[in-house]
Each structure stands twice: as structure tokens, then as C-alpha cells.
Amino acid sequence: MSPRTKTASRAKRPSVLDQRAAQPLVTTNGAVVRGDRIGVRKTYKLYIGGAFPRTESGRSYEIFGAKGELLANACRGTRKDIREAVRAARKAQGGWASKAAFNRSQILYRIAELMEGRRDQFVAEVMVSDGVGRARATRLVDAAIDRWVWYAGWADKYTQSIGTVNPVAGSYFNFSIPEPTGVVGVIAPEASSLLGLVSRLAPVIVSGNAAVVLASESRPLPAVTLTEVLATSDVPGGVVNLITGLRRELVGHLAGHMDVNALDAFGASPDEAVALQEVAVENVKRFVPPPVAGLDRYDWLADGAQSPYLIGEYIEIKTVWHPIGA
């Protein structure tokens, strides 16, 4: 069988989610009801500027579960999609940064509230995407929800931990004040479809940055569902933008974009990170490398996966001098 024939036969095969949607509904006593109904399947799109556009190329690619079963088709994003996402992030970043820290805290807490309401859906998607059992998936989803709450609590406190009043020999004060970097590109971890993404995204936006996220290539479905939560929360459109697609086609464009101020490459492989850092230096991007031990050994449930110092990786320090008595 030729590769083209294989592709065609695969495309005709209904996904696991389609098969489940087509199954007849039954009551508690086993009676079949509405057995001829065809379920309404979700179209997985990009998330740019608070909207859900299709990729400008019109292309898609197949998403498979951990056991090899076909789950869905996702948008195969392009360079132009990244450009539009960066443009939306830049437009939204100033207004987001100007909000009071307490207001940003409320908004991050609202994300957790909405995720709690869709907890079962997230558990189901993490199970089929990550290939884990219900108990493990539930623990990962609960940790992702709790992580939003944890960072919401730091929104009006991290400045006191990272900023400082510097002792100087003179009749003036010297303050070091953290400010958001601007637009941050985030390469989501490939193997942790939801918790890994939340663990890297929350510390980016809590300080007032806007984000352009490259979702996991092989496990993007929980990330797309997360954008549906963001769209119905109080997060302004453009603060978080998400692109799905083939990583090899996208990471270079994100790293090399001249209006991206920082790049979180924590989800990249070590070899990939070296190449990305070489591209990122063109406009002196702040660069966050992957863990030294490798992502395959990283524990997203560990206490170290959340820290106020992670917020510090995406801020700049402004030093202000002020005369005493003026």
C-alpha cells in the first residue's frame, strides 16, 4: 500500500471521539433513546486575540492518543499565524500590565473557577492524550487548577520578594522595581499536555506579560480546551494566544520574531534550545532554557514546579533614584 493510500484510508477512519459520539444513548434501565443521533464534534482551532480563527493555510494534522487511536484534527499553524498572535499580544500587553495586581489576581482565580467547572472534561482529555489512568489524570488536572490559584495569590506579593530598597551612601532613596518584560513566547512541554502548560504560562502572565504559546504538537487537545476557559474568563483577548501545529515549522519563527521580548524554551529539547538561543540573540531576547536534567525527568507535581522566582524569569528590574525630602 502506497503512503498516499495509507493517508487516505486513515483520513476516512472515524476518530475515537467520533465513535463515542455516535454511540446510542441509553437510560438507567438499558432502554435506547435517540439512537440515530450524530454527536456534534468539536473543531479544534487556534486562539488569537480572544477569537478562534482557523489557520490561514487551511491545513490540519491528525492527533492520536497515547494508544495510537485517532482523536481529532488540529490546525497546522504557520508563520503568518504566529505573526498575527504576536501582534495581538503586543496590542493587549499594555492594558494587561496596567491593571492593578489585585485585579490580575482575581482574573487568574477566575480561570481556576472555570476549570473546576469543566474538571471532568479536562480529566477525560488528559487521560486519552497522556495515556494515564483516571486517578493520575485527576491528580494532574487538580494540580493545574490549584496552580492558577497559587499564582493568583502571588500577583500582589512578588514585587515585595523580588524588588528591594537598596542602601546607598547619599541623601536619596534607591528602589529596584520589577516590571513585565512584554511579549513572551512559550514553548509548551510536549509530554505534559495540561499541567506543564499551566506551570509555564501562569508565571508569565501574572506579572503583566502577554504570551504566544506553541502547544504540545502531539497532545494539544487539553491546551485548546484551556483557551476556551480563557475566552470565557476575564482574561482580556490577546493576553494569551495559542498556536497548534508542527513544532519544526513554528519554533524558529517564534524565536526569531523581533517583537517577542522573551522566549520560554523550557519545553524544548536541549539540542533544540541551543539553536533557538542562537536565533533569539538577534534582538537580545530574555531566554529561559530547558531543565538541565531533561524534561523526561521533570516532576510537574513537585513543589519546585511552582515558585515566585519563576515569575522573576519574565520581568525586568527598573532602578529608580529619588532625593530624600523632595
Secondary structure, 3 states (H helix, E strand, C coil): CCHHHHHHHHHHCCCHHHHHHHCCEECCCCCEECCCCCCCCCCECCEECCECCCCCCCCEEEEECCCCCEEEEEECCCHHHHHHHHHHHHHHHHHHHHCCHHHHHHHHHHHHHHHHHCHHHHHHHHHHHHCCCHHHHHHHHHHHHHHHHHHHHHCCCHHHHHCEECCCCCCEEEEEEEEECCEEEEECCCCCCCHHHHHHHHHHHCCCCEEEEECCCCCCHHHHHHHHHHHHCCCCCCCEEEECCCHHHHHHHHHHCCCCCEEECCCCCHHHHHHHHHHHHHHCCEEECCCCCCHHHCCCCCHHHCCHHHHHHHEEEEEEEEECCC
